[in-house]
Amino acid sequence: MKALIVSMVALMVGLAAWTERRSPGALAPLVKDAFTRTLWLVPIIGGMVLLVALLERALPTETLRGWLNGPDSLRGLGLAWLAGVLTPGGPILGLPLTAALAAAGVGPGVLVTYLTSLSLLNLTRLPIEAGVLGAKLTLTRLLACAALPIVAGLLARGRLTP
């Protein structure tokens, strides 16, 4: 983790120096914009942390494990697939929910299915995607990706071998 942070800081400093050398005076508005965006993100990140804490307390752990972790059942994977498709807000809500489910003891198959479905099939991205790429390509991508979250969940569960 430390290496990642150091690498990101080094990249930012390098890009800042390159930007300033290439366009003198351009860095100040960029720093101001970055600060504004940071202020916008702080309440979102704080809300995510609070949401994870609330979900960890509110979710009935045993019930979740029973519903989602059945060893021979695809029910948990199916529910995770559907939840990933329907979760509004993408990663802003999905990642805290995943963290809460993991803390409740939900297995990796369900978590991987949910995250993969959230990333590939989430309905909130469809209007933008169809507007930019067209309905035909968007539908083709959705159909091509529809089974991938379940396959990823089975791989994470150890049911399939890569």
C-alpha positions as CSV (number, residue, x, y, z in Angstrom):
1,M,0.0,0.0,0.0
2,K,2.8,2.4,0.8
3,A,4.5,1.7,-2.5
4,L,1.2,2.5,-4.3
5,I,0.8,5.8,-2.4
6,V,4.4,6.8,-3.1
7,S,4.0,5.9,-6.8
8,M,0.8,8.0,-7.0
9,V,2.5,11.0,-5.3
10,A,5.5,10.7,-7.6
11,L,3.3,10.5,-10.7
12,M,1.3,13.6,-9.5
13,V,4.5,15.6,-8.9
14,G,6.0,14.6,-12.2
15,L,2.8,15.5,-14.1
16,A,2.6,18.8,-12.2
17,A,6.2,19.7,-13.1
18,W,5.6,18.6,-16.8
19,T,2.4,20.7,-16.9
20,E,4.0,23.8,-15.4
21,R,7.0,23.5,-17.8
22,R,4.8,23.0,-20.8
23,S,2.3,25.7,-19.9
24,P,3.6,28.2,-17.3
25,G,0.8,29.3,-15.0
26,A,-1.5,26.4,-15.9
27,L,-0.9,24.6,-12.7
28,A,-2.6,27.0,-10.3
29,P,-6.1,26.6,-11.8
30,L,-5.6,22.8,-11.9
31,V,-4.7,22.8,-8.2
32,K,-7.7,24.9,-7.4
33,D,-9.9,22.5,-9.4
34,A,-8.4,19.5,-7.6
35,F,-9.0,21.2,-4.2
36,T,-12.7,21.9,-5.2
37,R,-13.2,18.3,-6.2
38,T,-11.6,17.0,-3.0
39,L,-14.0,19.1,-1.0
40,W,-16.9,17.6,-3.0
41,L,-15.6,14.1,-2.4
42,V,-15.0,14.4,1.4
43,P,-18.7,14.1,2.4
44,I,-19.2,11.3,-0.1
45,I,-16.3,9.3,1.4
46,G,-17.5,10.1,4.9
47,G,-20.9,9.0,4.0
48,M,-19.5,5.7,2.6
49,V,-17.6,5.0,5.8
50,L,-20.8,5.8,7.8
51,L,-22.8,3.6,5.5
52,V,-20.4,0.6,6.0
53,A,-20.6,1.0,9.8
54,L,-24.4,1.2,9.7
55,L,-24.7,-1.8,7.4
56,E,-22.4,-3.9,9.5
57,R,-24.6,-3.3,12.5
58,A,-27.9,-3.5,10.7
59,L,-27.5,-6.6,8.6
60,P,-28.5,-9.8,10.3
61,T,-25.3,-11.7,9.9
62,E,-26.7,-15.3,10.3
63,T,-29.6,-14.6,7.9
64,L,-27.2,-13.2,5.3
65,R,-24.8,-16.1,5.6
66,G,-27.7,-18.6,5.3
67,W,-29.2,-16.8,2.2
68,L,-26.0,-16.0,0.4
69,N,-23.5,-18.7,1.3
70,G,-25.3,-22.0,0.6
71,P,-22.5,-24.4,-0.5
72,D,-24.4,-26.0,-3.4
73,S,-26.9,-23.2,-4.1
74,L,-26.7,-20.7,-6.9
75,R,-29.2,-18.5,-5.0
76,G,-26.5,-16.3,-3.5
77,L,-24.8,-15.8,-6.8
78,G,-28.1,-15.0,-8.5
79,L,-29.1,-12.5,-5.8
80,A,-25.6,-10.9,-6.0
81,W,-25.9,-10.7,-9.8
82,L,-29.3,-9.0,-9.6
83,A,-28.1,-6.7,-6.8
84,G,-25.1,-5.6,-8.9
85,V,-27.4,-4.9,-11.8
86,L,-29.8,-2.8,-9.7
87,T,-27.5,-1.0,-7.2
88,P,-27.9,2.7,-7.8
89,G,-24.8,4.9,-7.6
90,G,-22.3,2.3,-8.8
91,P,-19.2,2.0,-6.6
92,I,-20.3,4.9,-4.3
93,L,-22.9,2.6,-2.8
94,G,-21.7,-0.7,-4.0
95,L,-18.3,-0.7,-2.4
96,P,-19.5,0.1,1.1
97,L,-22.2,-2.6,0.7
98,T,-19.6,-5.1,-0.4
99,A,-17.4,-4.2,2.7
100,A,-20.5,-4.7,5.0
101,L,-21.3,-8.0,3.4
102,A,-17.7,-9.2,3.7
103,A,-17.7,-8.1,7.4
104,A,-20.9,-10.1,7.9
105,G,-19.1,-13.2,6.6
106,V,-20.5,-13.5,3.1
107,G,-18.2,-15.6,1.0
108,P,-16.0,-14.5,-1.8
109,G,-18.1,-16.1,-4.6
110,V,-21.0,-13.8,-3.7
111,L,-18.9,-10.8,-3.3
112,V,-17.0,-11.3,-6.6
113,T,-20.3,-11.9,-8.4
114,Y,-21.8,-8.7,-7.0
115,L,-18.7,-6.6,-7.8
116,T,-18.4,-8.0,-11.3
117,S,-22.1,-7.5,-12.0
118,L,-21.9,-3.9,-10.5
119,S,-19.0,-3.1,-12.9
120,L,-20.3,-4.8,-16.0
121,L,-24.1,-4.8,-16.0
122,N,-25.2,-1.9,-13.7
123,L,-28.3,-0.3,-15.2
124,T,-27.4,3.3,-14.1
125,R,-24.7,3.4,-16.8
126,L,-26.9,2.2,-19.7
127,P,-28.4,5.6,-20.8
128,I,-25.0,7.2,-21.1
129,E,-23.5,4.1,-22.7
130,A,-26.3,3.7,-25.2
131,G,-26.1,7.5,-26.0
132,V,-22.4,7.3,-26.7
133,L,-22.0,3.9,-28.2
134,G,-25.4,3.3,-29.6
135,A,-28.1,0.9,-28.5
136,K,-26.9,-2.0,-30.6
137,L,-23.4,-2.1,-29.3
138,T,-24.6,-1.6,-25.7
139,L,-27.1,-4.5,-26.0
140,T,-24.3,-6.7,-27.6
141,R,-22.0,-5.9,-24.7
142,L,-24.7,-6.6,-22.1
143,L,-25.5,-9.9,-23.6
144,A,-21.9,-10.9,-24.0
145,C,-21.2,-10.0,-20.3
146,A,-24.4,-11.3,-18.7
147,A,-22.9,-14.6,-17.5
148,L,-19.5,-13.3,-16.6
149,P,-20.4,-12.3,-13.0
150,I,-21.7,-15.8,-12.2
151,V,-18.6,-17.4,-13.8
152,A,-16.4,-15.0,-11.8
153,G,-18.3,-15.9,-8.6
154,L,-17.9,-19.7,-9.3
155,L,-14.2,-19.2,-9.8
156,A,-13.9,-17.3,-6.6
157,R,-15.9,-20.0,-4.8
158,G,-13.5,-22.6,-6.2
159,R,-16.2,-24.4,-8.2
160,L,-14.4,-23.8,-11.4
161,T,-10.7,-24.0,-12.0
162,P,-9.1,-21.3,-14.3
